[in-house]
Amino acid sequence: MTPRTLNLVCFHYKPQELSDINEVNKINELLLQKLNETGEMYLTHTKVKGIYTLRMSIGQTNVNQNHIEKAWKLITNKATEIKLIAKK
């Protein structure tokens, strides 16, 4: 989404079957909500060229590889759940 700088990772979830940017934005807004509701992580968002973009800061002193892997697993699990719901 944007060049990497220091500790901020910017990304969005784009299912292959979706081409409408408004639908992609809605899915990412829902993904952010579901992730933050877990209490296991907290992401923020912005819009980059009209695309709803999730932001994750990973530069805290005590963050290690295990934290990143756990966060990525949670992100992918919630994205999969949303994709399954959207298919119904």
C-alpha positions as CSV (number, residue, x, y, z in Angstrom):
1,M,0.0,0.0,0.0
2,T,2.7,2.5,1.0
3,P,6.5,2.3,1.4
4,R,7.6,0.8,4.6
5,T,8.8,3.3,7.2
6,L,10.1,2.3,10.6
7,N,7.4,0.3,12.4
8,L,4.2,1.0,10.6
9,V,2.8,-1.7,8.3
10,C,0.0,-0.7,6.0
11,F,-2.2,-3.3,4.2
12,H,-5.6,-4.2,3.0
13,Y,-7.5,-7.4,2.4
14,K,-8.6,-7.9,-1.2
15,P,-10.5,-11.2,-2.0
16,Q,-9.8,-12.2,-5.6
17,E,-13.4,-12.3,-6.5
18,L,-14.1,-8.7,-5.6
19,S,-13.3,-5.9,-8.0
20,D,-15.6,-3.2,-6.6
21,I,-13.5,-0.9,-4.4
22,N,-16.5,0.1,-2.3
23,E,-17.1,-3.6,-1.4
24,V,-13.4,-4.1,-0.7
25,N,-13.4,-1.0,1.6
26,K,-16.5,-2.3,3.5
27,I,-14.8,-5.7,4.0
28,N,-11.6,-4.0,5.4
29,E,-13.7,-1.8,7.7
30,L,-15.4,-4.9,9.0
31,L,-12.0,-6.7,9.3
32,L,-10.7,-3.8,11.4
33,Q,-13.7,-3.9,13.7
34,K,-13.5,-7.7,14.1
35,L,-9.8,-7.6,14.9
36,N,-10.1,-4.8,17.4
37,E,-13.1,-6.5,19.1
38,T,-10.9,-9.5,20.0
39,G,-8.9,-7.4,22.4
40,E,-5.8,-9.3,21.3
41,M,-4.6,-6.5,19.0
42,Y,-5.5,-2.9,18.0
43,L,-5.2,-1.6,14.5
44,T,-5.9,1.8,13.1
45,H,-6.9,2.8,9.6
46,T,-6.5,5.4,6.9
47,K,-7.4,5.8,3.3
48,V,-4.6,5.6,0.6
49,K,-5.8,6.7,-2.8
50,G,-9.4,5.9,-1.8
51,I,-8.6,2.4,-0.5
52,Y,-9.5,1.7,3.2
53,T,-6.1,0.7,4.6
54,L,-5.3,-1.1,7.9
55,R,-2.3,0.1,9.9
56,M,-0.3,-2.0,12.4
57,S,2.5,-0.7,14.4
58,I,5.1,-3.3,15.3
59,G,7.9,-1.2,16.7
60,Q,7.3,-1.4,20.4
61,T,10.4,-2.4,22.4
62,N,9.1,-5.8,23.6
63,V,7.5,-6.9,20.3
64,N,9.2,-10.1,19.0
65,Q,8.6,-12.5,16.0
66,N,6.1,-14.5,18.0
67,H,3.9,-11.4,18.4
68,I,4.0,-10.7,14.7
69,E,3.1,-14.3,13.8
70,K,0.3,-14.4,16.3
71,A,-1.1,-11.1,14.9
72,W,-0.8,-12.4,11.3
73,K,-2.6,-15.6,12.2
74,L,-5.5,-13.6,13.8
75,I,-5.7,-11.3,10.8
76,T,-5.9,-14.2,8.3
77,N,-8.4,-16.1,10.5
78,K,-10.7,-13.1,10.7
79,A,-10.3,-12.4,7.0
80,T,-11.3,-16.0,6.2
81,E,-14.4,-15.7,8.5
82,I,-15.5,-12.5,6.8
83,K,-15.0,-14.1,3.3
84,L,-17.2,-17.1,4.4
85,I,-19.9,-14.8,5.7
86,A,-19.8,-12.7,2.5
87,K,-20.4,-15.8,0.4
88,K,-23.7,-16.6,2.1
